[in-house]
């Protein structure tokens, strides 16, 4: 089923607006306040703008634009952090696979060298024994030479000293060839592991840089979001709380529409890939050689009818196979979900996340009867994995927020913390559906929530 979250209870600025919620009366800046940086208006600018309706409208437009920019930049930083973490996970998985292959080859190479040493030791022992018993030892020197040159061309001479020696020389030569081949493979595997190690290191640095960028963006919002919302309220004659709620509603609607577009695009991509897979399967089936038709049974001998025509035997009666079994409906194709390793200590702890969510229900006015619905919902969406990532839409985390940056309103550690994701997800459900069971019913009916 698609893993989509269609909107967000809190846009990125929703949580930041809480800074201003407690202060409905905003004190203007004094002349001693430093001027704002980065294009942000000062309280002096706000006061000056109230001199005329045109100036006020212009300042409101500027502040709304700044708030929207902060929100967009935070969400973009969140998406970049998720992509970078997934890239690091893929590189790290490749490195681990290469390391495992190298270990296997090293063990096989060591075993081949041990066998070679044993065969050589056995050949030497035979040569000594033959020498002590007065046997002909020329063949042993030829055998040892053949072994040293990795050649079995001297086996015709080795036959002079018996089949046992010849068999040992053959085994030793084969062991030497195997050891040499494994040594070459081990060298290639070691080089590949070194390449992947460098790649994993580079992607790790990129993932950490993306996380640092996300942290800086969240800090930027914390510095400016609350004050901008308060300034907007002063210009419009409302309160910071009211302006925050209004922006939350606007952002929620925009996120809903964006998520619906992402859902449609993901469904189309999923259908395209499924159609391509079916076409490849049909083409492969068409290329398979057809079995020849069975030869017709000759007509049984019997009296020839007038005119020389042999009677054709009647076909056997058809056997009624009974009613055909109904075909089971094909299950819907599942979007691939990867679970990346996120630098910084992401905790994939489904049991811990469920326990935390269960303990938070009362804070939203719900009883424990709602937990079963919540458990079913988020098991379907993400298996309660902090790092669950939808490969089609880019939705992320336990609640599958889309875009992932929406989590930032609940905490800057949303990339790695199941607690922050659960808090955001419960707030989203409360705002959008009213209860986990209502959200689960919606998901069961439409395959998304």
N, C-alpha and C positions, 0 to 999 in steps of 0.2 A: 504494500500500500504506500501511496506517497506520504512522505513525512513533511507535512507543511504546517506552519503556524501562520494564520492569515493576517494577524494584526498584532498589536502590542498594547498591553495595558498602559505602559509608560513609554513614551518616546524617550530618547536619550536625555532630553531636557526635563522630562517629567519628574525624575528623581531630583534633579538639580534645582528645579523650581521650589522644592521644599525648603531651600535656604531662605526663600522670601516669603513662605507661607505664614510664618509667625509674625511678620512685620507688615501690617496693613498700612501703617503710617511710616513713610520714608522720609528721613531727614535729608535735606539737600546738602550737597557738598559745600564746604567753606572755601574761601579764597586761597587757603593754605594747602588744599588738597592738590596733589600732583596731577597733571593732565593725563588722561587715559592713553594707553598705547594700542597699537594694532587697529586703529579705526573705531574703537569703542567710544560711544558718547559719554561725556561727563554729566554730572547733575546740573552743572551750569548750562550745558547745551539743552538739557531737558527744560529747565526753567525758561530759557530764552525762547524755545520753540513754542511755549504756551502763549506767546504774545499775539499769535494769529492762528486761525484755523489752518491756513495753508502750511505754515511752518510746523504746526503740530502734526498734520497729516504726513508731511515729509519725514519728520523724525520718527514717527510710528513705522513708516515703511523701512527706514534704515534699521531700526531695532529688530523688526520682524525678519529682515534679511540676515542680520547677524545671528539671530537665534537659529534660523534655518541652516545657516552655514555651519554653525557649531554642531548641530545635530547631524548633518550630512557627513561632516568630517569624522565625527566619532563613529558613525556606522560604517564608513569606508575603512577606517582604521581597524574596526572589529572584524570585518570581512577579510581584510588583508592578513590579520593575525591568524584567522582560521585557515586560510589557504596556505600560509607559510608553515603552520604546524602540520598540516596534512602533507606538505612536501617533505618536511623533515621526517615524518613517519615513514613515508614511502622509501626515502633514501636509507633510513636506519634499518628498515626491513630488508632491503637489498643487501646491505652490509652484513646483517646477521646471517642471511642465507649464504652469502659468499664465504663468510667465516666458517660456517658449518661444512660447506663443501670442501674447503681447504683442510679442515681437520680430518674429514673422511679420507681425502686423498693422501694426506700425510700418514695416516694410520695404514692405509693399504700399501703405500710405498715402503714403509718400515717393515711391514710383514713380508713383502716381496724380497727385500734385502736380507731378511732373516732366513727365508727359504734358500736364497742363493748361497748364503754363507754355509748353511747346513749341507747343501749338495756338494759344495766344494770340500767341506770337511770330510764327507763320506768318500769322495773320490780320492782324497789324500790317504785316508785310512786303507782303502783298497790297494792303492799303489804300494804302501808300506807292507801290507800283508803279502802281496805278491812277491815283493822283493825278498821278504824274509823266508818265504817258502821256495825261493829259487825260480819263481815264475818269470815269464817274459814281461819286462816292464816297458818295452818300447811303446806299446799301445797306450800306456798310461800317460806318457809324456805327450803323445799325440793328442790324447783326450784333454789333458790340461791345456795344451796349446789351443785346441779348438774352443775350449771354454773361455780362455783369455781373449780370443779374437772374436768371440760371439759367432762362431761358425761351426756348422756340423758337417762340413765337407769331408772331414777326416774320419767320419764314423765307419767307413769301410775298413780302416786300419784298427779302429777301436774294437771292431768285432773280434779281432785276434785275441783279445783278453776277456771276451765273454759278453753275453747280453746284459748282465747286471751293470757292468761299467757303461755300456752304450746307453742304457736307460737313464743312468745317472747323468751322463753328459747331456742327453736330450732334455731332461728336466732342468738341469742347471742352465742350459742355453735359453730355454723358455723363460725361466725365472729371471735371467738377466735382461732379456728383452722386455719382460713385463715391468721390471724395476725401472728400466730406462724410460719406458713410455709413461709410467706413473710419475717419474721425476719431472718429465716435461709438462705433464698436466698440472702437477703441483706448482711448478714455476709460473704457469699461466694463471692459475687460480690465485696465487699469491699477488701477482701483479694486478689482477682484477680487484682483489680485496683492498689493495692499497688505493686504487682509483676510487672505489666506492667509499672508502674511509674519508678521503679528501672531499668527496661530494657530500657525504653526510655532515662533515664538519662545516662546509660552506652553507648547507641548508639550515643547520642548527644556528649558525650565526645570523642567518636571514630571519629565522623564526624569532630569535631573541630580539633582533632589531625591530621586528614588527610588534612584538609585545611592548617594547620600550616606547614605540610610537603611539601605541594605544594608550599607555599610561600617561604620556604627555598630553594626549588629546582629552582624556578624562579630566586631568588636572586643569586644562584650559577651560573646560566647561564649568568646573567647580569655581574657578576664579570669576567667570563672567556671566554664567547663565542666570544665577539668582538675581544679580543686580540688574541685568537687562530686563528680566521679567518685571521687577519692581518699577523700573523706569517706564516700561510700557504701561503698567497699571496707572502710574501717576499721570501720564499723558492722556489716557482714556478715561480717567476718573473712576476706575474700578479698583479692584484689589489684586495683589499678586496671586492670591489663591485662585481667584476667578480666571485670571489670565493664564495661569498654569493649567487649569482644567480645560480651558478652551483650546490651548495648544495641544494638550494631550488628545483631545477629541479629533482635532485636525490631523495630527500625526497618525492616530490610529486608523482613520479612514484612508489616508494615503498608503499606510503600510498594508491595509487590507487589499486595496486595489493592486499594489505591487506584488503581493503574495499570490493573488489570483492569476496575475499575468505569469508569474514564475511557475505556478501549478500547471497552467495550460501549456507553457513551453516545455516543462519537464514531461508531461504526458505525451506531447507530440514527439519528443526525442525518444521516449521509451517505446512508443509505437513504431517509430522509424527503425530502431535497432531490432525490435522483434520481427518486423517485416523483413529486414535484411537477413536475419538468422533463418527465417523460414525459407527465403529464396535460396540461400546457400544450401540448406538441407535438401530442397527439391532438386537443385542442380546436381548435388552429389548423388542423389537417388537415381536421377536420370542417367548418370554416367556408369552406373553399375551394370555389368553384363547380365542380360536376361537369360534365365535358364531355358534350355531347348524344350520345345513342346514334346510331350511323350508321344511315341509312335502309336499309330492306331492299331488296335488288335486286329489281326487278320480274321476274316469271316470264317466261321466254323465250316468244316467240310460237311456236305449234305447233298441231297438230291438236287440236281439242277432243274430249275423250272423251265418250262417251254420258252424258247427264245434265247436260251443260254444265259439268262440273268440269275446270278446267285442271290438268294434272298438275304436281305439285310436284317440282322437280329434286332429285335426291339430293344430300345434303351432301358436300362434298369429303372425302376420307379424312383422318383426323387424322394430323398429323405427330408422330412420337415425338421429343420434345425431348431424349431421353437422360436419364441419371441426373442428378438435381439435385445441384448442388455443395453440399457440406456447409457450413453456416453457421459462420463463425469465432466462437468464444466471445467475448462482449463482455469487454473488459478491465475489471478492477475499477476503480471510481471512485477517483481519487486525492485524498487530502486536500490542500487548498490549503496551499502552503508559501510564506510570505513571508520575505523577507530584509531585515530592518530595518537602518537605519543607527543604530548605537548610539553615543551621545555618549561620548567618552572614548577613541576610537581602536581600535575593534574591527578585527581583521585577518581578512578573508576571503581566505585564502591556501591553497587546497586542496593545492597542490604542497608548500608548506612544512609543512602539517599532516601530510601523508603521510610526508614525510621524517623529521619528528620522531617520529611513531609508529613508523616502521620502526626507528629508532635506540633506541627504548625497549623493544622486544620482549624483549631479553635480560634486562632487569631483572626480568621476570616469569617467566623460565625458558622462554621460547619461542624457537624458531629462526625464520629468515626464511621458512621454508615456511608459516608461519602468516599472513604478511602479505597474501597474495592473498585469503584469506578475510576478513581485516579490511578490506581495500580494498573488496571487494564489499559487505560489510555496511554500512559507513558511507557508501558511495556511494549505496546504496539508501535509507538513512535520511535523509541530510542533504546529499549531494554534498560532504561535507567542508567545509561552510560554518559558520563560527563562529557566525553569527547566524541560522541556519536555525530557523524557528519553525513548529510544527505548529498550523495555524489551528483545528483541532478540539480537540485534547487540551491544547495549551499546552506540549508537550514542546519542548526547546530545545537548540540547539547541535549539535556534530558527533556526539556520542553520543546525542542526543535524550533527555536526562535528564528524568524526570518524577517529582516536580515539579522545576523548574529549580534550585531552591535546593540540591538534593543536591550540585551541583558545588562548593559552598562548602567542603566537607571537603578538597578538593584545593588550594584557594587562593581568596583573596578577589577575585582579578581574573577569575573564571570567566566573567563576562558578556562580556568582550572578548578573552580569551586562548585561542587554540587549544591551547596547550601544557597549560594547566590542564585544559581539557576532555578532551584526549587522556589525560592521566594518570588522571583520574577514570574515564573510559570503560574503560581497560585494567584498572584495579582492579575495576571492576564485572564485566567479562567474566571475569576470573580467579576472582572469588568465586562468580559465579552459574553459569558454564558450564565453567570450567576452561581454555578456550582459545578463540581467535577462530574456529577452524573449527567447534567445537561450537556457538558462538553463531550462526554463519552457517547451519549446518544447521537450527537451530531456527527462525531467521527465514525461511529458504526454505520450510520446512514450514508454518509458522503465520502468516507475514507480520508478525511482530513478535518482539522479543527482550527 
